[in-house]
Amino acid sequence: MQGSVGNEPKIRFESQGGWLEKAGIVGLARILEKDCYSIEGNSLLVKMEALNNFTQNYFKFFINEYGR
């Protein structure tokens, strides 16, 4: 689901209550920088531009967290 908050377009990731959805949203929030998302209730709003380099951020997070 897409939405716009302020002037920046964002994508809304919303949990419908399942544990797997919630785990995915928490994992996404851990990978992204804190200024790239906001939390509203059960939703994670992510700036669309934050997903442009998601692959690099994904691997960078896991290398920093767990090592090579």
PDB file of N, CA, C and O in Angstrom:
ATOM      1  N   MET A   1       0.846  -1.171   0.000  1.00  0.00           N
ATOM      2  CA  MET A   1       0.000   0.000   0.000  1.00  0.00           C
ATOM      3  C   MET A   1       0.894   1.236   0.000  1.00  0.00           C
ATOM      4  O   MET A   1       1.833   1.304   0.793  1.00  0.00           O
ATOM      5  N   GLN A   2       0.639   2.185  -0.839  1.00  0.00           N
ATOM      6  CA  GLN A   2       1.427   3.401  -0.900  1.00  0.00           C
ATOM      7  C   GLN A   2       0.649   4.552  -0.286  1.00  0.00           C
ATOM      8  O   GLN A   2      -0.580   4.594  -0.319  1.00  0.00           O
ATOM      9  N   GLY A   3       1.397   5.470   0.266  1.00  0.00           N
ATOM     10  CA  GLY A   3       0.783   6.654   0.825  1.00  0.00           C
ATOM     11  C   GLY A   3       1.782   7.790   0.769  1.00  0.00           C
ATOM     12  O   GLY A   3       2.944   7.591   0.417  1.00  0.00           O
ATOM     13  N   SER A   4       1.329   8.969   1.115  1.00  0.00           N
ATOM     14  CA  SER A   4       2.219  10.114   1.134  1.00  0.00           C
ATOM     15  C   SER A   4       2.084  10.787   2.485  1.00  0.00           C
ATOM     16  O   SER A   4       0.984  11.136   2.914  1.00  0.00           O
ATOM     17  N   VAL A   5       3.216  10.966   3.150  1.00  0.00           N
ATOM     18  CA  VAL A   5       3.224  11.643   4.433  1.00  0.00           C
ATOM     19  C   VAL A   5       4.066  12.885   4.260  1.00  0.00           C
ATOM     20  O   VAL A   5       5.238  12.790   3.896  1.00  0.00           O
ATOM     21  N   GLY A   6       3.499  14.036   4.509  1.00  0.00           N
ATOM     22  CA  GLY A   6       4.215  15.273   4.238  1.00  0.00           C
ATOM     23  C   GLY A   6       4.382  15.416   2.739  1.00  0.00           C
ATOM     24  O   GLY A   6       3.447  15.182   1.974  1.00  0.00           O
ATOM     25  N   ASN A   7       5.578  15.801   2.323  1.00  0.00           N
ATOM     26  CA  ASN A   7       5.839  15.993   0.902  1.00  0.00           C
ATOM     27  C   ASN A   7       6.499  14.785   0.256  1.00  0.00           C
ATOM     28  O   ASN A   7       6.636  14.734  -0.966  1.00  0.00           O
ATOM     29  N   GLU A   8       6.904  13.823   1.055  1.00  0.00           N
ATOM     30  CA  GLU A   8       7.643  12.687   0.512  1.00  0.00           C
ATOM     31  C   GLU A   8       6.741  11.467   0.350  1.00  0.00           C
ATOM     32  O   GLU A   8       5.990  11.120   1.260  1.00  0.00           O
ATOM     33  N   PRO A   9       6.818  10.823  -0.802  1.00  0.00           N
ATOM     34  CA  PRO A   9       6.048   9.584  -0.974  1.00  0.00           C
ATOM     35  C   PRO A   9       6.645   8.475  -0.119  1.00  0.00           C
ATOM     36  O   PRO A   9       7.863   8.321  -0.032  1.00  0.00           O
ATOM     37  N   LYS A  10       5.770   7.716   0.503  1.00  0.00           N
ATOM     38  CA  LYS A  10       6.192   6.607   1.364  1.00  0.00           C
ATOM     39  C   LYS A  10       5.389   5.358   1.041  1.00  0.00           C
ATOM     40  O   LYS A  10       4.300   5.420   0.470  1.00  0.00           O
ATOM     41  N   ILE A  11       5.952   4.239   1.420  1.00  0.00           N
ATOM     42  CA  ILE A  11       5.263   2.958   1.285  1.00  0.00           C
ATOM     43  C   ILE A  11       4.889   2.493   2.683  1.00  0.00           C
ATOM     44  O   ILE A  11       5.710   2.538   3.599  1.00  0.00           O
ATOM     45  N   ARG A  12       3.659   2.051   2.844  1.00  0.00           N
ATOM     46  CA  ARG A  12       3.170   1.596   4.146  1.00  0.00           C
ATOM     47  C   ARG A  12       3.215   0.069   4.198  1.00  0.00           C
ATOM     48  O   ARG A  12       2.620  -0.613   3.363  1.00  0.00           O
ATOM     49  N   PHE A  13       3.926  -0.448   5.187  1.00  0.00           N
ATOM     50  CA  PHE A  13       3.932  -1.878   5.474  1.00  0.00           C
ATOM     51  C   PHE A  13       3.108  -2.054   6.741  1.00  0.00           C
ATOM     52  O   PHE A  13       3.472  -1.554   7.805  1.00  0.00           O
ATOM     53  N   GLU A  14       1.992  -2.771   6.619  1.00  0.00           N
ATOM     54  CA  GLU A  14       1.060  -2.887   7.734  1.00  0.00           C
ATOM     55  C   GLU A  14       0.857  -4.347   8.097  1.00  0.00           C
ATOM     56  O   GLU A  14       0.607  -5.189   7.235  1.00  0.00           O
ATOM     57  N   SER A  15       0.967  -4.628   9.375  1.00  0.00           N
ATOM     58  CA  SER A  15       0.749  -5.982   9.860  1.00  0.00           C
ATOM     59  C   SER A  15      -0.743  -6.226  10.058  1.00  0.00           C
ATOM     60  O   SER A  15      -1.465  -5.375  10.577  1.00  0.00           O
ATOM     61  N   GLN A  16      -1.183  -7.391   9.638  1.00  0.00           N
ATOM     62  CA  GLN A  16      -2.574  -7.786   9.857  1.00  0.00           C
ATOM     63  C   GLN A  16      -2.698  -8.666  11.101  1.00  0.00           C
ATOM     64  O   GLN A  16      -3.758  -9.229  11.373  1.00  0.00           O
ATOM     65  N   GLY A  17      -1.594  -8.775  11.853  1.00  0.00           N
ATOM     66  CA  GLY A  17      -1.643  -9.502  13.116  1.00  0.00           C
ATOM     67  C   GLY A  17      -0.828 -10.771  13.150  1.00  0.00           C
ATOM     68  O   GLY A  17      -0.632 -11.338  14.225  1.00  0.00           O
ATOM     69  N   GLY A  18      -0.344 -11.242  12.014  1.00  0.00           N
ATOM     70  CA  GLY A  18       0.435 -12.471  11.994  1.00  0.00           C
ATOM     71  C   GLY A  18       1.866 -12.235  12.468  1.00  0.00           C
ATOM     72  O   GLY A  18       2.447 -11.180  12.212  1.00  0.00           O
ATOM     73  N   TRP A  19       2.423 -13.215  13.154  1.00  0.00           N
ATOM     74  CA  TRP A  19       3.774 -13.061  13.705  1.00  0.00           C
ATOM     75  C   TRP A  19       4.827 -12.930  12.610  1.00  0.00           C
ATOM     76  O   TRP A  19       5.814 -12.215  12.784  1.00  0.00           O
ATOM     77  N   LEU A  20       4.628 -13.610  11.488  1.00  0.00           N
ATOM     78  CA  LEU A  20       5.605 -13.548  10.410  1.00  0.00           C
ATOM     79  C   LEU A  20       5.636 -12.156   9.763  1.00  0.00           C
ATOM     80  O   LEU A  20       6.705 -11.651   9.419  1.00  0.00           O
ATOM     81  N   GLU A  21       4.478 -11.553   9.604  1.00  0.00           N
ATOM     82  CA  GLU A  21       4.416 -10.186   9.082  1.00  0.00           C
ATOM     83  C   GLU A  21       5.109  -9.226  10.036  1.00  0.00           C
ATOM     84  O   GLU A  21       5.880  -8.370   9.602  1.00  0.00           O
ATOM     85  N   LYS A  22       4.843  -9.358  11.327  1.00  0.00           N
ATOM     86  CA  LYS A  22       5.457  -8.479  12.319  1.00  0.00           C
ATOM     87  C   LYS A  22       6.976  -8.647  12.338  1.00  0.00           C
ATOM     88  O   LYS A  22       7.706  -7.663  12.459  1.00  0.00           O
ATOM     89  N   ALA A  23       7.449  -9.874  12.221  1.00  0.00           N
ATOM     90  CA  ALA A  23       8.895 -10.121  12.195  1.00  0.00           C
ATOM     91  C   ALA A  23       9.529  -9.495  10.963  1.00  0.00           C
ATOM     92  O   ALA A  23      10.629  -8.950  11.048  1.00  0.00           O
ATOM     93  N   GLY A  24       8.865  -9.562   9.833  1.00  0.00           N
ATOM     94  CA  GLY A  24       9.373  -8.949   8.614  1.00  0.00           C
ATOM     95  C   GLY A  24       9.447  -7.438   8.723  1.00  0.00           C
ATOM     96  O   GLY A  24      10.404  -6.828   8.246  1.00  0.00           O
ATOM     97  N   ILE A  25       8.455  -6.833   9.340  1.00  0.00           N
ATOM     98  CA  ILE A  25       8.435  -5.381   9.513  1.00  0.00           C
ATOM     99  C   ILE A  25       9.537  -4.952  10.469  1.00  0.00           C
ATOM    100  O   ILE A  25      10.212  -3.952  10.222  1.00  0.00           O
ATOM    101  N   VAL A  26       9.731  -5.685  11.552  1.00  0.00           N
ATOM    102  CA  VAL A  26      10.808  -5.375  12.495  1.00  0.00           C
ATOM    103  C   VAL A  26      12.165  -5.528  11.814  1.00  0.00           C
ATOM    104  O   VAL A  26      13.044  -4.686  11.997  1.00  0.00           O
ATOM    105  N   GLY A  27      12.345  -6.584  11.035  1.00  0.00           N
ATOM    106  CA  GLY A  27      13.596  -6.794  10.309  1.00  0.00           C
ATOM    107  C   GLY A  27      13.875  -5.676   9.328  1.00  0.00           C
ATOM    108  O   GLY A  27      15.014  -5.221   9.221  1.00  0.00           O
ATOM    109  N   LEU A  28      12.869  -5.229   8.618  1.00  0.00           N
ATOM    110  CA  LEU A  28      13.026  -4.127   7.672  1.00  0.00           C
ATOM    111  C   LEU A  28      13.437  -2.854   8.405  1.00  0.00           C
ATOM    112  O   LEU A  28      14.319  -2.129   7.944  1.00  0.00           O
ATOM    113  N   ALA A  29      12.810  -2.585   9.530  1.00  0.00           N
ATOM    114  CA  ALA A  29      13.143  -1.394  10.307  1.00  0.00           C
ATOM    115  C   ALA A  29      14.582  -1.447  10.819  1.00  0.00           C
ATOM    116  O   ALA A  29      15.248  -0.414  10.891  1.00  0.00           O
ATOM    117  N   ARG A  30      15.067  -2.633  11.173  1.00  0.00           N
ATOM    118  CA  ARG A  30      16.451  -2.762  11.648  1.00  0.00           C
ATOM    119  C   ARG A  30      17.455  -2.506  10.535  1.00  0.00           C
ATOM    120  O   ARG A  30      18.545  -1.995  10.796  1.00  0.00           O
ATOM    121  N   ILE A  31      17.114  -2.848   9.312  1.00  0.00           N
ATOM    122  CA  ILE A  31      18.029  -2.681   8.181  1.00  0.00           C
ATOM    123  C   ILE A  31      18.094  -1.219   7.737  1.00  0.00           C
ATOM    124  O   ILE A  31      19.165  -0.725   7.384  1.00  0.00           O
ATOM    125  N   LEU A  32      16.960  -0.531   7.753  1.00  0.00           N
ATOM    126  CA  LEU A  32      16.907   0.852   7.281  1.00  0.00           C
ATOM    127  C   LEU A  32      17.456   1.810   8.337  1.00  0.00           C
ATOM    128  O   LEU A  32      17.420   1.523   9.533  1.00  0.00           O
ATOM    129  N   GLU A  33      17.962   2.950   7.875  1.00  0.00           N
ATOM    130  CA  GLU A  33      18.400   3.990   8.793  1.00  0.00           C
ATOM    131  C   GLU A  33      17.177   4.617   9.441  1.00  0.00           C
ATOM    132  O   GLU A  33      16.112   4.684   8.827  1.00  0.00           O
ATOM    133  N   LYS A  34      17.322   5.076  10.675  1.00  0.00           N
ATOM    134  CA  LYS A  34      16.181   5.566  11.447  1.00  0.00           C
ATOM    135  C   LYS A  34      15.473   6.768  10.821  1.00  0.00           C
ATOM    136  O   LYS A  34      14.279   6.963  11.048  1.00  0.00           O
ATOM    137  N   ASP A  35      16.185   7.573  10.040  1.00  0.00           N
ATOM    138  CA  ASP A  35      15.535   8.735   9.426  1.00  0.00           C
ATOM    139  C   ASP A  35      14.804   8.382   8.143  1.00  0.00           C
ATOM    140  O   ASP A  35      14.231   9.260   7.498  1.00  0.00           O
ATOM    141  N   CYS A  36      14.815   7.106   7.762  1.00  0.00           N
ATOM    142  CA  CYS A  36      14.161   6.669   6.525  1.00  0.00           C
ATOM    143  C   CYS A  36      12.764   6.099   6.746  1.00  0.00           C
ATOM    144  O   CYS A  36      12.073   5.769   5.781  1.00  0.00           O
ATOM    145  N   TYR A  37      12.343   5.981   7.990  1.00  0.00           N
ATOM    146  CA  TYR A  37      11.028   5.402   8.260  1.00  0.00           C
ATOM    147  C   TYR A  37      10.407   6.038   9.493  1.00  0.00           C
ATOM    148  O   TYR A  37      11.081   6.697  10.285  1.00  0.00           O
ATOM    149  N   SER A  38       9.119   5.826   9.633  1.00  0.00           N
ATOM    150  CA  SER A  38       8.385   6.217  10.833  1.00  0.00           C
ATOM    151  C   SER A  38       7.389   5.113  11.153  1.00  0.00           C
ATOM    152  O   SER A  38       7.028   4.314  10.288  1.00  0.00           O
ATOM    153  N   ILE A  39       6.957   5.080  12.385  1.00  0.00           N
ATOM    154  CA  ILE A  39       6.016   4.052  12.843  1.00  0.00           C
ATOM    155  C   ILE A  39       4.716   4.738  13.237  1.00  0.00           C
ATOM    156  O   ILE A  39       4.711   5.713  13.988  1.00  0.00           O
ATOM    157  N   GLU A  40       3.617   4.210  12.716  1.00  0.00           N
ATOM    158  CA  GLU A  40       2.280   4.696  13.054  1.00  0.00           C
ATOM    159  C   GLU A  40       1.412   3.494  13.374  1.00  0.00           C
ATOM    160  O   GLU A  40       0.984   2.772  12.473  1.00  0.00           O
ATOM    161  N   GLY A  41       1.155   3.280  14.639  1.00  0.00           N
ATOM    162  CA  GLY A  41       0.350   2.135  15.051  1.00  0.00           C
ATOM    163  C   GLY A  41       1.020   0.831  14.659  1.00  0.00           C
ATOM    164  O   GLY A  41       2.153   0.571  15.066  1.00  0.00           O
ATOM    165  N   ASN A  42       0.334   0.002  13.871  1.00  0.00           N
ATOM    166  CA  ASN A  42       0.883  -1.265  13.393  1.00  0.00           C
ATOM    167  C   ASN A  42       1.526  -1.139  12.021  1.00  0.00           C
ATOM    168  O   ASN A  42       1.741  -2.142  11.340  1.00  0.00           O
ATOM    169  N   SER A  43       1.835   0.093  11.608  1.00  0.00           N
ATOM    170  CA  SER A  43       2.368   0.326  10.273  1.00  0.00           C
ATOM    171  C   SER A  43       3.771   0.906  10.321  1.00  0.00           C
ATOM    172  O   SER A  43       4.121   1.668  11.221  1.00  0.00           O
ATOM    173  N   LEU A  44       4.553   0.529   9.341  1.00  0.00           N
ATOM    174  CA  LEU A  44       5.877   1.089   9.129  1.00  0.00           C
ATOM    175  C   LEU A  44       5.817   1.868   7.830  1.00  0.00           C
ATOM    176  O   LEU A  44       5.550   1.292   6.775  1.00  0.00           O
ATOM    177  N   LEU A  45       6.062   3.174   7.891  1.00  0.00           N
ATOM    178  CA  LEU A  45       6.058   4.024   6.705  1.00  0.00           C
ATOM    179  C   LEU A  45       7.496   4.253   6.290  1.00  0.00           C
ATOM    180  O   LEU A  45       8.285   4.805   7.057  1.00  0.00           O
ATOM    181  N   VAL A  46       7.847   3.831   5.073  1.00  0.00           N
ATOM    182  CA  VAL A  46       9.215   3.887   4.577  1.00  0.00           C
ATOM    183  C   VAL A  46       9.274   4.844   3.395  1.00  0.00           C
ATOM    184  O   VAL A  46       8.453   4.776   2.480  1.00  0.00           O
ATOM    185  N   LYS A  47      10.268   5.745   3.431  1.00  0.00           N
ATOM    186  CA  LYS A  47      10.486   6.632   2.291  1.00  0.00           C
ATOM    187  C   LYS A  47      10.830   5.774   1.082  1.00  0.00           C
ATOM    188  O   LYS A  47      11.648   4.859   1.180  1.00  0.00           O
ATOM    189  N   MET A  48      10.219   6.061  -0.041  1.00  0.00           N
ATOM    190  CA  MET A  48      10.453   5.262  -1.243  1.00  0.00           C
ATOM    191  C   MET A  48      11.917   5.312  -1.671  1.00  0.00           C
ATOM    192  O   MET A  48      12.448   4.321  -2.172  1.00  0.00           O
ATOM    193  N   GLU A  49      12.571   6.451  -1.480  1.00  0.00           N
ATOM    194  CA  GLU A  49      13.974   6.570  -1.876  1.00  0.00           C
ATOM    195  C   GLU A  49      14.888   5.691  -1.030  1.00  0.00           C
ATOM    196  O   GLU A  49      15.988   5.352  -1.467  1.00  0.00           O
ATOM    197  N   ALA A  50      14.455   5.314   0.173  1.00  0.00           N
ATOM    198  CA  ALA A  50      15.262   4.456   1.039  1.00  0.00           C
ATOM    199  C   ALA A  50      15.415   3.051   0.460  1.00  0.00           C
ATOM    200  O   ALA A  50      16.345   2.328   0.818  1.00  0.00           O
ATOM    201  N   LEU A  51      14.517   2.670  -0.420  1.00  0.00           N
ATOM    202  CA  LEU A  51      14.562   1.332  -0.996  1.00  0.00           C
ATOM    203  C   LEU A  51      15.390   1.269  -2.279  1.00  0.00           C
ATOM    204  O   LEU A  51      15.571   0.192  -2.848  1.00  0.00           O
ATOM    205  N   ASN A  52      15.896   2.424  -2.740  1.00  0.00           N
ATOM    206  CA  ASN A  52      16.706   2.440  -3.955  1.00  0.00           C
ATOM    207  C   ASN A  52      17.971   1.604  -3.822  1.00  0.00           C
ATOM    208  O   ASN A  52      18.341   0.900  -4.761  1.00  0.00           O
ATOM    209  N   ASN A  53      18.635   1.667  -2.686  1.00  0.00           N
ATOM    210  CA  ASN A  53      19.876   0.919  -2.448  1.00  0.00           C
ATOM    211  C   ASN A  53      19.670  -0.162  -1.397  1.00  0.00           C
ATOM    212  O   ASN A  53      20.571  -0.446  -0.609  1.00  0.00           O
ATOM    213  N   PHE A  54      18.495  -0.760  -1.386  1.00  0.00           N
ATOM    214  CA  PHE A  54      18.172  -1.708  -0.326  1.00  0.00           C
ATOM    215  C   PHE A  54      19.111  -2.910  -0.313  1.00  0.00           C
ATOM    216  O   PHE A  54      19.467  -3.396   0.761  1.00  0.00           O
ATOM    217  N   THR A  55      19.516  -3.394  -1.474  1.00  0.00           N
ATOM    218  CA  THR A  55      20.400  -4.565  -1.525  1.00  0.00           C
ATOM    219  C   THR A  55      21.705  -4.291  -0.798  1.00  0.00           C
ATOM    220  O   THR A  55      22.162  -5.121  -0.012  1.00  0.00           O
ATOM    221  N   GLN A  56      22.308  -3.141  -1.049  1.00  0.00           N
ATOM    222  CA  GLN A  56      23.557  -2.793  -0.383  1.00  0.00           C
ATOM    223  C   GLN A  56      23.344  -2.645   1.125  1.00  0.00           C
ATOM    224  O   GLN A  56      24.163  -3.113   1.916  1.00  0.00           O
ATOM    225  N   ASN A  57      22.257  -2.001   1.520  1.00  0.00           N
ATOM    226  CA  ASN A  57      21.965  -1.834   2.947  1.00  0.00           C
ATOM    227  C   ASN A  57      21.702  -3.166   3.631  1.00  0.00           C
ATOM    228  O   ASN A  57      22.096  -3.369   4.779  1.00  0.00           O
ATOM    229  N   TYR A  58      21.041  -4.067   2.931  1.00  0.00           N
ATOM    230  CA  TYR A  58      20.723  -5.393   3.465  1.00  0.00           C
ATOM    231  C   TYR A  58      22.006  -6.159   3.808  1.00  0.00           C
ATOM    232  O   TYR A  58      22.160  -6.661   4.921  1.00  0.00           O
ATOM    233  N   PHE A  59      22.918  -6.240   2.839  1.00  0.00           N
ATOM    234  CA  PHE A  59      24.149  -6.989   3.079  1.00  0.00           C
ATOM    235  C   PHE A  59      25.060  -6.265   4.055  1.00  0.00           C
ATOM    236  O   PHE A  59      25.739  -6.909   4.855  1.00  0.00           O
ATOM    237  N   LYS A  60      25.087  -4.932   4.007  1.00  0.00           N
ATOM    238  CA  LYS A  60      25.895  -4.157   4.945  1.00  0.00           C
ATOM    239  C   LYS A  60      25.429  -4.409   6.379  1.00  0.00           C
ATOM    240  O   LYS A  60      26.254  -4.572   7.278  1.00  0.00           O
ATOM    241  N   PHE A  61      24.113  -4.444   6.595  1.00  0.00           N
ATOM    242  CA  PHE A  61      23.568  -4.703   7.918  1.00  0.00           C
ATOM    243  C   PHE A  61      24.023  -6.057   8.443  1.00  0.00           C
ATOM    244  O   PHE A  61      24.503  -6.156   9.572  1.00  0.00           O
ATOM    245  N   PHE A  62      23.876  -7.100   7.633  1.00  0.00           N
ATOM    246  CA  PHE A  62      24.215  -8.441   8.099  1.00  0.00           C
ATOM    247  C   PHE A  62      25.719  -8.627   8.287  1.00  0.00           C
ATOM    248  O   PHE A  62      26.135  -9.357   9.187  1.00  0.00           O
ATOM    249  N   ILE A  63      26.539  -7.986   7.465  1.00  0.00           N
ATOM    250  CA  ILE A  63      27.988  -8.067   7.659  1.00  0.00           C
ATOM    251  C   ILE A  63      28.392  -7.357   8.935  1.00  0.00           C
ATOM    252  O   ILE A  63      29.223  -7.860   9.691  1.00  0.00           O
ATOM    253  N   ASN A  64      27.803  -6.172   9.185  1.00  0.00           N
ATOM    254  CA  ASN A  64      28.115  -5.438  10.404  1.00  0.00           C
ATOM    255  C   ASN A  64      27.597  -6.154  11.643  1.00  0.00           C
ATOM    256  O   ASN A  64      28.241  -6.132  12.693  1.00  0.00           O
ATOM    257  N   GLU A  65      26.448  -6.782  11.523  1.00  0.00           N
ATOM    258  CA  GLU A  65      25.811  -7.438  12.678  1.00  0.00           C
ATOM    259  C   GLU A  65      26.457  -8.789  13.000  1.00  0.00           C
ATOM    260  O   GLU A  65      26.690  -9.099  14.168  1.00  0.00           O
ATOM    261  N   TYR A  66      26.743  -9.576  11.994  1.00  0.00           N
ATOM    262  CA  TYR A  66      27.171 -10.959  12.211  1.00  0.00           C
ATOM    263  C   TYR A  66      28.575 -11.262  11.682  1.00  0.00           C
ATOM    264  O   TYR A  66      29.093 -12.353  11.915  1.00  0.00           O
ATOM    265  N   GLY A  67      29.191 -10.327  10.982  1.00  0.00           N
ATOM    266  CA  GLY A  67      30.528 -10.557  10.424  1.00  0.00           C
ATOM    267  C   GLY A  67      30.453 -11.272   9.092  1.00  0.00           C
ATOM    268  O   GLY A  67      29.381 -11.663   8.629  1.00  0.00           O
ATOM    269  N   ARG A  68      31.615 -11.432   8.489  1.00  0.00           N
ATOM    270  CA  ARG A  68      31.666 -12.079   7.193  1.00  0.00           C
ATOM    271  C   ARG A  68      31.525 -13.566   7.373  1.00  0.00           C
ATOM    272  O   ARG A  68      31.542 -14.310   6.393  1.00  0.00           O
TER     273      ARG A  68
END
